[in-house]
Amino acid sequence: MVEIVRQGFAPANGGVTSQRRQRSRLGSNFGNRWQWTSDAIDGAKRRQGDRMPTAHLMFGFLGSGKTTLAKRLELEHSAVRFTPDEWMARLFGEDPPADTFQHRAAAIRDIMQPIWVRCLSLGLDVILDYGFWSRAERDRVREVVADMGATSVLWAVSCSDAEARKRIALRNEAAHRSLYIAPATFDLLKARV
């Protein structure tokens, strides 16, 4: 079972006006579960018409379903999706060397940021499929989003380790995958989280 949690964050000038719990079905791929929402924009001035651009932040571990959800949100919100793993695979191959991976991943995120910030400034929603494993990274991106006068929504996606390993194994066998993730890599990264 996959659990998806959604929290909204408004810019400081918009303020949080209400919070509510909402139960919803998120499609056959995800089954039944609770979705927590925070309606944080009541009355705020919005960039285009009556809607403020939103940055959707995908938070979760390897194989949890972040990219699957990101692709769905991309279509539902007519948003621009930024998935660093796809850029990494296109630029450096599907199994880049471990000793350069972090440096290259950081460079890709640095290249992406002015692009997604520009999208927000144009009133477009963005999907940031980064993982956001650290609170500091989430807070930093939320601050950038708020500085743009946009809203951020954190989507926390999780599943059991067994389910994540199964998904990664299937993805590793797929012809059109982004990055190959070895079982040892999963274990190493899981120990760090």
C-alpha positions in Angstrom: 0.0 0.0 0.0 1.2 3.5 -0.8 0.4 6.4 1.4 0.2 9.9 0.0 0.0 13.0 2.2 -0.5 16.5 0.9 0.3 19.7 2.8 -0.1 23.2 1.4 2.0 26.1 2.2 1.2 29.7 1.3 3.6 32.6 1.0 4.1 34.6 4.2 1.9 37.4 2.9 -1.0 34.9 2.1 -1.1 33.3 5.6 -2.7 30.1 6.6 -6.4 30.6 7.0 -7.8 27.2 7.5 -6.9 23.5 7.7 -9.1 20.6 6.8 -8.9 16.9 6.4 -10.2 15.5 3.2 -10.7 11.8 2.2 -10.3 11.1 -1.5 -9.5 8.3 -3.9 -6.3 9.0 -5.8 -6.9 6.6 -8.6 -6.6 2.8 -9.1 -2.8 3.0 -9.0 -2.9 4.2 -5.4 -6.0 2.6 -3.9 -7.9 4.1 -0.9 -6.2 6.3 1.6 -6.5 9.5 3.5 -5.2 12.7 1.9 -4.4 15.5 4.3 -4.7 19.0 2.8 -4.1 22.4 4.1 -6.1 25.1 2.3 -3.7 28.0 2.8 -4.6 30.6 0.2 -8.0 32.0 1.1 -8.3 35.5 -0.5 -4.6 35.8 -1.6 -3.9 37.7 -4.8 -3.1 35.3 -7.6 -0.9 35.7 -10.6 -3.2 34.6 -13.4 -6.9 35.1 -13.1 -8.0 33.6 -9.8 -5.2 31.1 -9.4 -1.8 31.4 -7.9 1.0 29.1 -9.4 1.9 26.1 -7.3 5.1 24.2 -6.8 4.3 20.6 -6.0 7.2 19.1 -4.0 7.5 15.3 -4.2 8.9 13.8 -0.9 9.7 10.2 -0.5 12.3 7.4 -0.7 13.4 5.4 -3.7 10.6 3.4 -5.2 7.8 5.0 -3.2 5.9 6.2 -6.2 7.0 9.8 -6.4 7.6 10.0 -10.2 4.3 8.1 -10.9 2.4 10.6 -8.8 4.4 13.5 -10.3 3.5 12.4 -13.9 -0.2 12.2 -12.9 -0.1 15.7 -11.3 1.7 17.0 -14.3 -1.3 16.1 -16.5 -3.9 17.1 -13.9 -2.5 20.5 -13.3 -1.0 21.2 -16.8 2.3 21.7 -14.9 5.9 21.5 -15.9 7.6 18.5 -14.3 11.3 18.5 -13.2 12.7 15.0 -12.5 16.4 15.1 -11.9 16.8 11.3 -12.4 15.6 11.7 -16.0 18.1 14.5 -16.7 20.9 12.4 -15.0 20.2 9.4 -17.2 20.1 11.5 -20.4 23.3 13.4 -19.6 25.4 10.7 -17.8 23.8 7.3 -18.6 21.4 5.2 -16.5 24.1 4.0 -14.1 26.5 7.0 -13.4 29.5 6.4 -11.2 28.9 6.6 -7.5 31.9 8.9 -6.9 30.5 11.6 -9.1 26.8 11.1 -8.6 26.2 13.6 -5.8 28.1 16.4 -7.6 26.3 15.8 -10.9 22.9 15.6 -9.2 23.5 18.9 -7.4 24.6 20.5 -10.7 21.4 19.3 -12.4 19.2 20.8 -9.5 21.2 24.0 -9.9 20.5 24.1 -13.6 16.8 23.3 -13.0 16.1 26.0 -10.4 16.1 29.1 -12.5 14.0 27.3 -15.1 11.3 26.2 -12.6 11.4 29.7 -10.9 10.8 31.3 -14.3 7.9 28.9 -14.8 6.3 30.1 -11.5 6.9 33.7 -12.5 4.9 33.1 -15.7 2.1 31.6 -13.6 2.8 28.0 -14.5 2.6 25.2 -11.9 5.7 23.1 -11.5 6.3 19.6 -10.2 9.6 19.2 -8.3 10.3 15.4 -8.3 13.4 15.7 -6.2 12.8 13.4 -3.2 13.4 16.2 -0.7 14.9 13.9 1.9 16.2 16.7 4.1 14.0 19.2 5.9 16.5 21.9 5.1 16.1 21.3 1.4 12.3 21.4 1.7 12.5 24.6 3.7 14.9 26.2 1.2 12.7 25.4 -1.8 9.5 26.6 0.0 11.3 29.9 0.7 12.2 30.3 -3.0 8.6 29.5 -3.9 7.1 31.9 -1.4 9.5 34.7 -2.6 8.0 34.2 -6.0 4.5 34.8 -4.5 3.5 31.2 -5.3 2.2 28.3 -3.2 4.0 25.1 -2.3 2.4 21.8 -1.8 4.4 18.9 -0.3 3.3 15.4 -1.4 4.8 12.8 1.0 4.7 9.4 -0.7 5.6 6.2 1.2 5.3 2.5 1.0 6.9 -0.5 2.6 10.6 -1.3 1.9 9.5 -4.6 0.3 7.1 -2.8 -2.1 9.8 -0.2 -2.9 12.3 -3.0 -3.7 9.8 -4.8 -5.9 9.1 -1.6 -7.8 12.8 -0.8 -8.3 13.5 -4.3 -9.5 10.6 -3.9 -12.1 11.9 -0.5 -13.1 15.4 -1.7 -13.5 14.2 -4.3 -16.0 12.1 -1.8 -18.0 13.4 -0.7 -21.4 12.8 3.0 -20.9 13.9 3.6 -17.3 15.7 6.6 -15.9 18.3 5.4 -13.4 19.4 1.9 -12.5 19.3 1.4 -8.8 21.3 -1.5 -7.4 20.0 -3.3 -4.3 23.2 -2.3 -2.5 22.5 1.4 -3.4 19.0 1.1 -1.9 20.4 -0.4 1.3 23.2 2.3 1.5 20.7 5.2 1.0 18.1 3.7 3.3 20.7 3.6 6.1 21.3 7.4 5.6 17.7 8.4 5.8 
